[in-house]
Amino acid sequence: MWRRAMVAAVLALIVGIWHRSDPELPERAVRYLSASLRSLQGGAGTAAAEQTIAAAWEALITSPAKQWSRVAVGVNACVDVVVSGVGLLQALAVDPGAGQDHDVLRSKEDLKETFIHYMEQGAAAERFYSDKETFQRIARAAVEYPGAQLYVGGNAALIGQKLATHPHLTVLLCGPMGPKLHELLDEQIVVPPESLQETDEFHLILEYKAGERWGSSVAPQASRFIFSHDRANGEMSALEVFVASLEDFQPDLVVLSGLHMMEGQGRQLWEQRLREAVVAMSDIPNEVPIHLELASMTDKDYMNSIMQEQVLPIVNSIGLNEQELLFLSQAGSGPHSQLAAWDGVPDVGRVSDILLWVLTQRGRADAGSEADLTRVHFHTLAYHILATVDGFWANQVAAVSAGARVAGSQACGTQAIDASRVVLKAPLEFYTSHAEPRERVTLSPAEPVAVWRRENVSFHLTPVLVCKHPLRTVGLGDAISAEGLLYSEMIEQ
């Protein structure tokens, strides 16, 4: 024990000397030494940190003064078939090999290479499978695979399902609604009759565990790869029905998702459909806020159309993960767009730079802008950030905490955070920007929400208590955004 204490003391001295002598010390080195110090300060130390954070969240998560009562959600919905990715590919007689990303999947070989590409990164992704007949054969194999599970799927349906668990909310859900999906939905959800159809849309979710191997490939963390041949969601065919249903439903919040599904349909279709989507969304009353949930995309022209000319200026809030945030910057030549991918846990300073750019260039943070965008909910495995333009949103400490709490509990399949089943992976020290001027922030488990301001944008960061052995990774981003919205309050202008 005395040796452990001595080593810990020496490490603490090194960290202190390095910080004073070299303020530009790479953050990764600081984080590594700090993590080593924490692990040496006692085996129960990290478990105590997780327990402290979970308890602190419970005190911080308070309902907003004005809560949503009627939320309309649309428009992508399907049945998710969740299977072991490696197991299904082996059942399809596909051999392991080298990974390579494909924007659109045209064969089982493309599927294998793209799956391996993202499995080796431990990153989530979604692709369109262009061959209908082959997809249907793969889907049948997936449904029949031992242990396959069928769930509500699609960002809109998942967000609607999550919101419907809160008894004070009335939720309308509009999307391509087949019989199996309708059966799986919470009975409290209102479904417009016009959105019902005779057959279901299936999405295949290939999951893998942390450390899982296939050939020479190893997954660094648990995640999933999603693919489908889904024309109804791909064309956002339910959008007009959704917007038309709002007049009778009278929501006080609209949540929209599914734009990413159009990307695989070809430029001619998505250009026309995106224009039609903007016209339809413009019919939503100005006093009703719109949250847009983004998802994985690969076409920079399509992303630019969403970002610059079409959608972002007319929504009030967006939710996205680390891949989507970086791609947003790459498509628009924003901060750190030269990065090909994040190296491990996304650097907080770089994330902060991109979030500020989004709200300044595409949102209301620019004083002369007439855009409606004032809120971005960013989530990655290790931490979440809510960035909001000052004067438009309240209760954001509770909102970001609620989003992080549900990430840890839902992944582990527990009602509340179980400190023994989660681990803290977030940096406890970070910079608020990658460039000067910047501020160094130290996060305390007892006060797990860090707050800072840049220009007229406020940032709220909290760590995620990452499930060590997640039961299911699909839908976590949607649950995070749903909880964050539930505890957010929009300030009347």
Kinemage of the C-alpha trace (Angstrom):
@kinemage 1
@onewidth
@group {chain A} dominant
@subgroup {mainchain}
@vectorlist {calphas} color= white
{ca met a 1} P 0.000 0.000 0.000
{ca trp a 2} L 2.810 2.436 0.867
{ca arg a 3} L 4.409 1.769 -2.546
{ca arg a 4} L 1.144 2.596 -4.297
{ca ala a 5} L 0.877 5.812 -2.282
{ca met a 6} L 4.503 6.746 -3.050
{ca val a 7} L 4.042 6.173 -6.809
{ca ala a 8} L 0.826 8.174 -6.716
{ca ala a 9} L 2.588 11.035 -4.958
{ca val a 10} L 5.380 11.039 -7.542
{ca leu a 11} L 2.876 11.037 -10.399
{ca ala a 12} L 0.975 13.912 -8.794
{ca leu a 13} L 4.246 15.861 -8.501
{ca ile a 14} L 5.069 15.184 -12.181
{ca val a 15} L 1.636 16.336 -13.338
{ca gly a 16} L 1.933 19.519 -11.279
{ca ile a 17} L 5.446 20.327 -12.531
{ca trp a 18} L 4.544 19.637 -16.179
{ca his a 19} L 1.423 21.828 -15.958
{ca arg a 20} L 3.431 24.749 -14.551
{ca ser a 21} L 6.451 24.396 -16.801
{ca asp a 22} L 4.604 23.673 -20.057
{ca pro a 23} L 1.038 24.965 -20.328
{ca glu a 24} L 0.914 23.604 -23.888
{ca leu a 25} L 1.509 20.026 -22.738
{ca pro a 26} L -0.576 17.767 -25.012
{ca glu a 27} L -3.915 17.011 -23.397
{ca arg a 28} L -3.527 13.301 -24.085
{ca ala a 29} L -0.417 13.166 -21.890
{ca val a 30} L -2.173 15.074 -19.107
{ca arg a 31} L -5.202 12.783 -19.309
{ca tyr a 32} L -3.006 9.682 -19.286
{ca leu a 33} L -1.072 10.797 -16.209
{ca ser a 34} L -4.264 11.922 -14.461
{ca ala a 35} L -5.961 8.597 -15.183
{ca ser a 36} L -2.919 6.719 -13.906
{ca leu a 37} L -2.952 8.834 -10.773
{ca arg a 38} L -6.639 8.129 -10.142
{ca ser a 39} L -6.166 4.387 -10.578
{ca leu a 40} L -3.269 4.399 -8.148
{ca gln a 41} L -5.195 6.341 -5.532
{ca gly a 42} L -7.269 3.304 -4.653
{ca gly a 43} L -9.195 0.501 -6.301
{ca ala a 44} L -12.500 1.895 -5.031
{ca gly a 45} L -11.678 5.389 -6.263
{ca thr a 46} L -13.172 5.060 -9.726
{ca ala a 47} L -16.253 3.200 -8.465
{ca ala a 48} L -16.701 6.010 -5.941
{ca ala a 49} L -16.445 8.562 -8.774
{ca glu a 50} L -19.189 6.846 -10.761
{ca gln a 51} L -21.430 6.655 -7.690
{ca thr a 52} L -20.773 10.314 -6.887
{ca ile a 53} L -21.660 11.420 -10.429
{ca ala a 54} L -24.857 9.349 -10.495
{ca ala a 55} L -25.964 10.802 -7.139
{ca ala a 56} L -25.121 14.338 -8.251
{ca trp a 57} L -27.235 13.933 -11.397
{ca glu a 58} L -30.264 12.968 -9.322
{ca ala a 59} L -30.035 16.308 -7.531
{ca leu a 60} L -29.448 18.257 -10.761
{ca ile a 61} L -32.195 16.708 -12.897
{ca thr a 62} L -35.206 18.882 -12.191
{ca ser a 63} L -38.241 19.442 -14.406
{ca pro a 64} L -38.403 22.716 -16.329
{ca ala a 65} L -40.843 25.405 -15.218
{ca lys a 66} L -42.786 24.928 -18.445
{ca gln a 67} L -42.972 21.363 -19.757
{ca trp a 68} L -43.976 20.062 -23.161
{ca ser a 69} L -47.425 18.445 -23.139
{ca arg a 70} L -47.972 17.447 -26.787
{ca val a 71} L -45.030 16.322 -28.943
{ca ala a 72} L -45.323 15.321 -32.621
{ca val a 73} L -42.580 13.041 -33.931
{ca gly a 74} L -41.868 11.951 -37.531
{ca val a 75} L -41.073 10.597 -39.989
{ca asn a 76} L -38.774 7.527 -40.158
{ca ala a 77} L -40.077 4.340 -38.580
{ca cys a 78} L -39.382 0.642 -39.112
{ca val a 79} L -38.824 -2.694 -37.415
{ca asp a 80} L -35.249 -3.232 -36.246
{ca val a 81} L -33.872 -6.757 -36.512
{ca val a 82} L -30.951 -6.937 -34.096
{ca val a 83} L -28.413 -9.721 -34.610
{ca ser a 84} L -24.755 -10.505 -34.050
{ca gly a 85} L -22.937 -8.867 -36.942
{ca val a 86} L -20.141 -11.396 -37.128
{ca gly a 87} L -22.585 -14.267 -36.638
{ca leu a 88} L -24.896 -13.154 -39.456
{ca leu a 89} L -22.050 -12.567 -41.914
{ca gln a 90} L -20.678 -16.021 -41.146
{ca ala a 91} L -24.168 -17.463 -41.715
{ca leu a 92} L -24.181 -15.707 -45.108
{ca ala a 93} L -20.940 -17.579 -45.947
{ca val a 94} L -18.930 -14.345 -46.038
{ca asp a 95} L -15.237 -14.611 -45.135
{ca pro a 96} L -13.405 -11.982 -43.062
{ca gly a 97} L -10.973 -9.630 -44.787
{ca ala a 98} L -9.907 -6.006 -45.093
{ca gly a 99} L -12.244 -3.154 -44.254
{ca gln a 100} L -13.274 -0.489 -46.749
{ca asp a 101} L -16.029 2.104 -46.514
{ca his a 102} L -18.753 2.196 -49.178
{ca asp a 103} L -21.275 5.036 -49.398
{ca val a 104} L -23.908 2.657 -50.814
{ca leu a 105} L -23.911 -1.132 -50.412
{ca arg a 106} L -24.386 -2.998 -53.689
{ca ser a 107} L -23.311 -6.515 -52.687
{ca lys a 108} L -22.541 -8.766 -49.731
{ca glu a 109} L -18.854 -7.968 -50.332
{ca asp a 110} L -19.580 -4.237 -49.889
{ca leu a 111} L -21.520 -5.087 -46.725
{ca lys a 112} L -18.651 -7.114 -45.301
{ca glu a 113} L -15.983 -4.493 -46.072
{ca thr a 114} L -18.015 -1.581 -44.666
{ca phe a 115} L -18.976 -3.545 -41.552
{ca ile a 116} L -15.305 -4.368 -40.892
{ca his a 117} L -14.271 -0.756 -41.535
{ca tyr a 118} L -16.544 0.533 -38.766
{ca met a 119} L -16.109 -2.448 -36.459
{ca glu a 120} L -12.368 -1.750 -36.347
{ca gln a 121} L -13.132 1.852 -35.325
{ca gly a 122} L -15.829 0.841 -32.838
{ca ala a 123} L -18.038 3.422 -34.547
{ca ala a 124} L -21.712 3.392 -35.469
{ca ala a 125} L -22.747 3.885 -39.111
{ca glu a 126} L -25.754 3.430 -41.375
{ca arg a 127} L -25.902 2.564 -45.085
{ca phe a 128} L -28.450 1.930 -47.847
{ca tyr a 129} L -28.415 -1.484 -49.573
{ca ser a 130} L -29.328 -0.884 -53.218
{ca asp a 131} L -30.146 -4.463 -54.329
{ca lys a 132} L -33.711 -5.145 -53.154
{ca glu a 133} L -33.748 -8.914 -53.785
{ca thr a 134} L -30.415 -9.563 -52.066
{ca phe a 135} L -31.448 -7.397 -49.131
{ca gln a 136} L -34.675 -9.357 -48.710
{ca arg a 137} L -32.697 -12.614 -48.617
{ca ile a 138} L -30.335 -11.167 -46.012
{ca ala a 139} L -33.315 -9.863 -44.010
{ca arg a 140} L -34.938 -13.314 -43.966
{ca ala a 141} L -31.651 -14.831 -42.785
{ca ala a 142} L -31.415 -12.177 -40.059
{ca val a 143} L -34.976 -12.766 -38.791
{ca glu a 144} L -34.302 -16.528 -38.663
{ca tyr a 145} L -30.849 -16.193 -37.050
{ca pro a 146} L -30.758 -17.710 -33.521
{ca gly a 147} L -31.226 -14.995 -30.922
{ca ala a 148} L -32.449 -12.356 -33.399
{ca gln a 149} L -34.637 -9.737 -31.708
{ca leu a 150} L -37.299 -7.484 -33.231
{ca tyr a 151} L -37.744 -3.957 -31.901
{ca val a 152} L -39.289 -0.610 -32.741
{ca gly a 153} L -36.828 1.076 -35.099
{ca gly a 154} L -36.182 4.350 -36.874
{ca asn a 155} L -35.104 7.529 -35.118
{ca ala a 156} L -38.603 9.011 -35.039
{ca ala a 157} L -40.255 5.859 -33.700
{ca leu a 158} L -37.521 5.391 -31.092
{ca ile a 159} L -37.784 8.996 -29.922
{ca gly a 160} L -41.584 8.725 -29.835
{ca gln a 161} L -41.402 5.453 -27.907
{ca lys a 162} L -39.028 7.003 -25.364
{ca leu a 163} L -41.137 10.129 -24.900
{ca ala a 164} L -44.277 8.011 -24.456
{ca thr a 165} L -42.822 6.487 -21.260
{ca his a 166} L -43.420 9.850 -19.556
{ca pro a 167} L -47.081 9.906 -18.448
{ca his a 168} L -47.662 13.650 -18.759
{ca leu a 169} L -46.862 13.635 -22.492
{ca thr a 170} L -49.163 12.946 -25.426
{ca val a 171} L -47.097 11.760 -28.398
{ca leu a 172} L -48.088 11.633 -32.055
{ca leu a 173} L -45.917 9.418 -34.252
{ca cys a 174} L -46.076 9.485 -38.034
{ca gly a 175} L -44.040 7.252 -40.357
{ca pro a 176} L -44.385 4.142 -42.568
{ca met a 177} L -46.389 2.051 -40.117
{ca gly a 178} L -46.623 -1.676 -40.870
{ca pro a 179} L -48.570 -4.189 -38.727
{ca lys a 180} L -45.571 -5.481 -36.738
{ca leu a 181} L -44.354 -1.991 -35.915
{ca his a 182} L -47.834 -0.890 -34.860
{ca glu a 183} L -47.999 -3.907 -32.560
{ca leu a 184} L -44.642 -3.048 -30.963
{ca leu a 185} L -45.483 0.606 -30.244
{ca asp a 186} L -46.511 1.928 -26.845
{ca glu a 187} L -50.310 1.944 -26.756
{ca gln a 188} L -50.305 5.598 -25.632
{ca ile a 189} L -48.825 6.752 -28.965
{ca val a 190} L -51.244 8.419 -31.401
{ca val a 191} L -50.793 7.153 -35.002
{ca pro a 192} L -52.428 9.005 -37.924
{ca pro a 193} L -54.484 6.433 -39.900
{ca glu a 194} L -53.046 7.805 -43.154
{ca ser a 195} L -49.578 6.530 -42.205
{ca leu a 196} L -50.631 2.862 -41.876
{ca gln a 197} L -49.391 0.446 -44.566
{ca glu a 198} L -49.730 -3.282 -45.257
{ca thr a 199} L -46.056 -4.266 -44.899
{ca asp a 200} L -43.244 -3.330 -42.532
{ca glu a 201} L -39.922 -1.726 -43.381
{ca phe a 202} L -37.061 -3.766 -41.884
{ca his a 203} L -33.661 -2.406 -40.829
{ca leu a 204} L -30.864 -4.815 -39.976
{ca ile a 205} L -28.686 -3.923 -36.992
{ca leu a 206} L -25.410 -5.829 -36.845
{ca glu a 207} L -24.079 -5.518 -33.294
{ca tyr a 208} L -20.618 -6.332 -31.992
{ca lys a 209} L -19.105 -6.373 -28.519
{ca ala a 210} L -15.977 -4.694 -27.185
{ca gly a 211} L -13.014 -6.943 -27.945
{ca glu a 212} L -14.964 -9.108 -30.404
{ca arg a 213} L -12.794 -10.570 -33.168
{ca trp a 214} L -13.422 -11.545 -36.769
{ca gly a 215} L -10.357 -12.626 -38.668
{ca ser a 216} L -7.716 -9.991 -37.910
{ca ser a 217} L -10.289 -7.337 -36.977
{ca val a 218} L -10.949 -6.420 -33.333
{ca ala a 219} L -13.695 -4.066 -32.083
{ca pro a 220} L -12.247 -1.503 -29.616
{ca gln a 221} L -15.710 -0.913 -28.137
{ca ala a 222} L -19.273 -2.130 -28.509
{ca ser a 223} L -21.345 -0.555 -31.283
{ca arg a 224} L -23.420 -1.482 -34.327
{ca phe a 225} L -23.723 -1.200 -38.110
{ca ile a 226} L -27.150 -0.545 -39.642
{ca phe a 227} L -28.293 -1.125 -43.226
{ca ser a 228} L -31.589 -1.336 -45.099
{ca his a 229} L -33.385 -1.189 -48.427
{ca asp a 230} L -36.106 1.167 -47.372
{ca arg a 231} L -37.791 3.263 -50.054
{ca ala a 232} L -40.645 4.591 -47.887
{ca asn a 233} L -38.306 6.064 -45.275
{ca gly a 234} L -35.700 6.828 -47.943
{ca glu a 235} L -38.136 9.110 -49.741
{ca met a 236} L -39.638 10.491 -46.499
{ca ser a 237} L -43.007 9.512 -47.950
{ca ala a 238} L -44.834 10.236 -44.683
{ca leu a 239} L -43.673 13.860 -44.371
{ca glu a 240} L -46.710 15.532 -45.921
{ca val a 241} L -49.056 13.307 -43.893
{ca phe a 242} L -47.075 14.243 -40.788
{ca val a 243} L -47.278 17.993 -41.382
{ca ala a 244} L -50.984 17.763 -42.298
{ca ser a 245} L -51.710 15.944 -39.023
{ca leu a 246} L -50.205 18.759 -36.937
{ca glu a 247} L -53.180 21.073 -37.438
{ca asp a 248} L -55.483 18.700 -35.555
{ca phe a 249} L -52.889 17.515 -33.026
{ca gln a 250} L -51.679 21.019 -32.063
{ca pro a 251} L -48.199 20.074 -30.718
{ca asp a 252} L -46.016 22.378 -28.649
{ca leu a 253} L -42.857 20.620 -29.956
{ca val a 254} L -42.087 18.917 -33.273
{ca val a 255} L -39.271 16.360 -33.571
{ca leu a 256} L -38.176 15.538 -37.107
{ca ser a 257} L -35.797 12.843 -38.312
{ca gly a 258} L -35.138 10.713 -41.374
{ca leu a 259} L -33.382 13.189 -43.672
{ca his a 260} L -30.329 10.936 -43.742
{ca met a 261} L -32.422 8.168 -45.316
{ca met a 262} L -32.807 10.174 -48.550
{ca glu a 263} L -29.077 10.298 -49.209
{ca gly a 264} L -28.923 6.856 -50.843
{ca gln a 265} L -31.733 7.645 -53.294
{ca gly a 266} L -29.598 9.639 -55.710
{ca arg a 267} L -29.032 13.354 -56.178
{ca gln a 268} L -32.000 14.047 -58.450
{ca leu a 269} L -34.456 12.579 -55.945
{ca trp a 270} L -32.985 14.109 -52.819
{ca glu a 271} L -32.675 17.576 -54.353
{ca gln a 272} L -36.366 17.602 -55.265
{ca arg a 273} L -37.511 15.895 -52.061
{ca leu a 274} L -35.443 18.195 -49.862
{ca arg a 275} L -37.083 21.248 -51.465
{ca glu a 276} L -40.495 19.694 -50.865
{ca ala a 277} L -39.532 18.886 -47.267
{ca val a 278} L -38.560 22.495 -46.615
{ca val a 279} L -41.883 23.709 -48.076
{ca ala a 280} L -43.764 21.246 -45.863
{ca met a 281} L -41.776 22.232 -42.757
{ca ser a 282} L -42.443 25.899 -43.490
{ca asp a 283} L -46.128 25.190 -42.868
{ca ile a 284} L -45.367 24.412 -39.207
{ca pro a 285} L -46.323 27.492 -37.119
{ca asn a 286} L -43.342 29.648 -36.107
{ca glu a 287} L -44.218 29.417 -32.418
{ca val a 288} L -43.795 25.605 -32.463
{ca pro a 289} L -40.089 24.714 -32.067
{ca ile a 290} L -38.610 22.034 -34.335
{ca his a 291} L -35.853 19.636 -33.256
{ca leu a 292} L -33.979 17.846 -36.066
{ca glu a 293} L -32.241 14.567 -35.255
{ca leu a 294} L -29.336 13.959 -37.624
{ca ala a 295} L -27.758 10.596 -38.429
{ca ser a 296} L -24.839 9.148 -40.387
{ca met a 297} L -24.289 10.653 -43.854
{ca thr a 298} L -21.480 10.526 -46.421
{ca asp a 299} L -22.489 12.874 -49.275
{ca lys a 300} L -20.980 16.326 -48.660
{ca asp a 301} L -23.209 17.987 -51.254
{ca tyr a 302} L -26.283 16.588 -49.546
{ca met a 303} L -25.071 17.680 -46.130
{ca asn a 304} L -24.314 21.148 -47.502
{ca ser a 305} L -27.852 21.396 -48.876
{ca ile a 306} L -29.223 20.535 -45.429
{ca met a 307} L -26.818 22.878 -43.679
{ca gln a 308} L -26.529 25.963 -45.852
{ca glu a 309} L -29.521 26.316 -48.114
{ca gln a 310} L -32.344 24.247 -46.778
{ca val a 311} L -33.033 22.817 -43.348
{ca leu a 312} L -30.763 24.023 -40.528
{ca pro a 313} L -31.848 27.669 -40.714
{ca ile a 314} L -35.530 26.733 -40.132
{ca val a 315} L -35.114 24.349 -37.184
{ca asn a 316} L -34.529 25.438 -33.584
{ca ser a 317} L -32.499 22.489 -32.325
{ca ile a 318} L -30.403 19.614 -33.642
{ca gly a 319} L -29.052 16.413 -32.102
{ca leu a 320} L -25.984 14.614 -33.439
{ca asn a 321} L -22.965 12.473 -32.539
{ca glu a 322} L -19.233 12.866 -33.101
{ca gln a 323} L -19.173 11.467 -36.649
{ca glu a 324} L -22.046 13.671 -37.741
{ca leu a 325} L -20.522 16.777 -36.144
{ca leu a 326} L -17.158 16.274 -37.855
{ca phe a 327} L -18.844 15.539 -41.195
{ca leu a 328} L -20.890 18.731 -40.806
{ca ser a 329} L -17.628 20.660 -40.471
{ca gln a 330} L -15.951 18.780 -43.327
{ca ala a 331} L -18.882 19.478 -45.655
{ca gly a 332} L -18.894 23.177 -44.783
{ca ser a 333} L -15.102 23.670 -44.491
{ca gly a 334} L -15.493 24.503 -40.829
{ca pro a 335} L -13.064 24.185 -37.888
{ca his a 336} L -10.891 21.053 -37.843
{ca ser a 337} L -12.397 19.883 -41.137
{ca gln a 338} L -8.950 18.590 -42.102
{ca leu a 339} L -9.341 15.759 -39.582
{ca ala a 340} L -10.149 12.468 -41.306
{ca ala a 341} L -11.639 11.053 -38.103
{ca trp a 342} L -11.504 11.522 -34.341
{ca asp a 343} L -8.563 9.926 -32.566
{ca gly a 344} L -10.183 8.099 -29.658
{ca val a 345} L -12.397 10.237 -27.393
{ca pro a 346} L -13.161 13.441 -29.354
{ca asp a 347} L -11.149 16.380 -28.061
{ca val a 348} L -13.480 18.701 -26.121
{ca gly a 349} L -11.785 21.856 -27.422
{ca arg a 350} L -12.220 20.810 -31.053
{ca val a 351} L -15.842 19.800 -30.471
{ca ser a 352} L -16.484 23.159 -28.800
{ca asp a 353} L -14.951 24.984 -31.786
{ca ile a 354} L -17.221 23.184 -34.265
{ca leu a 355} L -20.343 23.681 -32.138
{ca leu a 356} L -19.638 27.422 -31.909
{ca trp a 357} L -19.117 27.544 -35.683
{ca val a 358} L -22.425 25.766 -36.349
{ca leu a 359} L -24.382 28.173 -34.131
{ca thr a 360} L -22.545 31.203 -35.515
{ca gln a 361} L -22.517 30.325 -39.219
{ca arg a 362} L -25.838 28.456 -39.438
{ca gly a 363} L -27.693 29.637 -36.329
{ca arg a 364} L -28.780 32.636 -34.299
{ca ala a 365} L -25.425 33.164 -32.532
{ca asp a 366} L -24.646 35.640 -35.306
{ca ala a 367} L -26.425 38.802 -34.164
{ca gly a 368} L -27.497 39.649 -37.712
{ca ser a 369} L -28.865 36.208 -38.504
{ca glu a 370} L -32.538 35.411 -38.953
{ca ala a 371} L -31.949 31.662 -38.579
{ca asp a 372} L -33.937 29.800 -35.942
{ca leu a 373} L -31.171 27.380 -34.844
{ca thr a 374} L -30.248 28.083 -31.204
{ca arg a 375} L -29.495 24.651 -29.696
{ca val a 376} L -27.165 21.734 -30.472
{ca his a 377} L -27.169 18.543 -28.391
{ca phe a 378} L -23.887 16.724 -29.032
{ca his a 379} L -23.348 13.223 -27.725
{ca thr a 380} L -20.390 10.874 -27.895
{ca leu a 381} L -19.598 7.722 -25.923
{ca ala a 382} L -17.661 9.454 -23.127
{ca tyr a 383} L -19.457 12.796 -22.681
{ca his a 384} L -22.278 15.066 -23.864
{ca ile a 385} L -22.389 18.799 -24.581
{ca leu a 386} L -25.416 21.066 -24.905
{ca ala a 387} L -24.549 24.290 -26.719
{ca thr a 388} L -27.237 26.981 -26.696
{ca val a 389} L -27.462 30.600 -27.822
{ca asp a 390} L -27.996 32.735 -24.723
{ca gly a 391} L -31.546 33.834 -24.033
{ca phe a 392} L -33.353 31.033 -25.887
{ca trp a 393} L -33.187 27.919 -23.647
{ca ala a 394} L -33.386 27.164 -19.926
{ca asn a 395} L -32.818 24.181 -17.591
{ca gln a 396} L -29.850 22.942 -19.607
{ca val a 397} L -27.915 21.557 -16.619
{ca ala a 398} L -30.803 19.181 -16.006
{ca ala a 399} L -31.212 18.435 -19.721
{ca val a 400} L -27.602 17.420 -20.375
{ca ser a 401} L -27.536 15.391 -17.134
{ca ala a 402} L -30.747 13.564 -18.067
{ca gly a 403} L -29.351 12.677 -21.487
{ca ala a 404} L -26.168 11.256 -19.968
{ca arg a 405} L -28.070 9.374 -17.270
{ca val a 406} L -30.285 7.558 -19.776
{ca ala a 407} L -27.237 6.617 -21.874
{ca gly a 408} L -25.720 4.716 -18.942
{ca ser a 409} L -28.909 3.103 -17.678
{ca gln a 410} L -30.444 2.115 -21.020
{ca ala a 411} L -27.234 0.556 -22.358
{ca cys a 412} L -27.022 -1.615 -19.234
{ca gly a 413} L -30.757 -2.370 -19.242
{ca thr a 414} L -31.293 -0.941 -15.750
{ca gln a 415} L -33.864 1.539 -14.442
{ca ala a 416} L -31.185 3.586 -12.694
{ca ile a 417} L -27.403 3.877 -12.930
{ca asp a 418} L -25.652 0.870 -11.373
{ca ala a 419} L -22.187 2.183 -10.447
{ca ser a 420} L -20.689 -1.317 -10.507
{ca arg a 421} L -21.682 -1.782 -14.167
{ca val a 422} L -20.450 1.511 -15.612
{ca val a 423} L -17.120 3.227 -16.041
{ca leu a 424} L -16.065 6.875 -16.331
{ca lys a 425} L -14.185 7.491 -19.602
{ca ala a 426} L -14.563 11.254 -19.958
{ca pro a 427} L -11.546 13.559 -19.565
{ca leu a 428} L -11.736 15.301 -16.189
{ca glu a 429} L -9.493 18.094 -17.455
{ca phe a 430} L -9.878 19.721 -20.859
{ca tyr a 431} L -9.611 22.982 -22.775
{ca thr a 432} L -12.668 24.892 -23.981
{ca ser a 433} L -11.073 25.474 -27.394
{ca his a 434} L -8.255 24.043 -29.466
{ca ala a 435} L -6.924 27.563 -30.109
{ca glu a 436} L -6.209 30.625 -28.018
{ca pro a 437} L -7.790 32.153 -26.062
{ca arg a 438} L -8.935 29.058 -24.231
{ca glu a 439} L -9.793 28.047 -20.720
{ca arg a 440} L -8.719 24.929 -18.854
{ca val a 441} L -11.643 23.267 -17.089
{ca thr a 442} L -11.451 20.676 -14.311
{ca leu a 443} L -14.517 18.500 -13.837
{ca ser a 444} L -15.416 17.254 -10.361
{ca pro a 445} L -17.517 14.081 -9.863
{ca ala a 446} L -19.418 15.922 -7.136
{ca glu a 447} L -20.246 18.726 -9.611
{ca pro a 448} L -20.422 16.798 -12.881
{ca val a 449} L -21.655 19.556 -15.213
{ca ala a 450} L -19.034 21.977 -16.500
{ca val a 451} L -20.321 25.290 -17.891
{ca trp a 452} L -18.474 27.841 -20.006
{ca arg a 453} L -19.343 30.620 -22.457
{ca arg a 454} L -17.871 31.624 -25.801
{ca glu a 455} L -19.248 34.781 -27.334
{ca asn a 456} L -23.035 34.494 -26.810
{ca val a 457} L -23.127 30.689 -26.663
{ca ser a 458} L -23.229 28.678 -23.413
{ca phe a 459} L -21.795 25.166 -23.218
{ca his a 460} L -22.863 22.507 -20.709
{ca leu a 461} L -20.741 19.335 -20.549
{ca thr a 462} L -21.248 16.239 -18.456
{ca pro a 463} L -19.507 12.850 -18.577
{ca val a 464} L -21.279 9.638 -19.528
{ca leu a 465} L -21.075 6.621 -17.249
{ca val a 466} L -20.350 4.088 -19.970
{ca cys a 467} L -21.870 0.625 -19.566
{ca lys a 468} L -19.094 -1.973 -19.325
{ca his a 469} L -21.158 -4.730 -20.920
{ca pro a 470} L -23.984 -3.083 -22.888
{ca leu a 471} L -27.051 -5.182 -23.610
{ca arg a 472} L -28.155 -3.081 -26.580
{ca thr a 473} L -26.570 -0.083 -28.294
{ca val a 474} L -29.286 0.717 -30.845
{ca gly a 475} L -31.389 3.773 -30.085
{ca leu a 476} L -29.107 5.284 -27.443
{ca gly a 477} L -28.662 8.501 -29.403
{ca asp a 478} L -32.422 8.808 -29.848
{ca ala a 479} L -33.040 8.178 -26.128
{ca ile a 480} L -30.393 10.779 -25.267
{ca ser a 481} L -31.996 13.419 -27.490
{ca ala a 482} L -35.491 12.573 -26.219
{ca glu a 483} L -34.474 12.939 -22.569
{ca gly a 484} L -32.535 16.114 -23.284
{ca leu a 485} L -35.568 17.639 -24.983
{ca leu a 486} L -37.909 16.486 -22.218
{ca tyr a 487} L -35.937 18.487 -19.636
{ca ser a 488} L -35.267 21.500 -21.871
{ca glu a 489} L -37.354 24.652 -21.747
{ca met a 490} L -37.587 27.074 -24.634
{ca ile a 491} L -37.805 30.694 -23.534
{ca glu a 492} L -40.605 32.656 -25.182
{ca gln a 493} L -39.246 35.517 -27.254
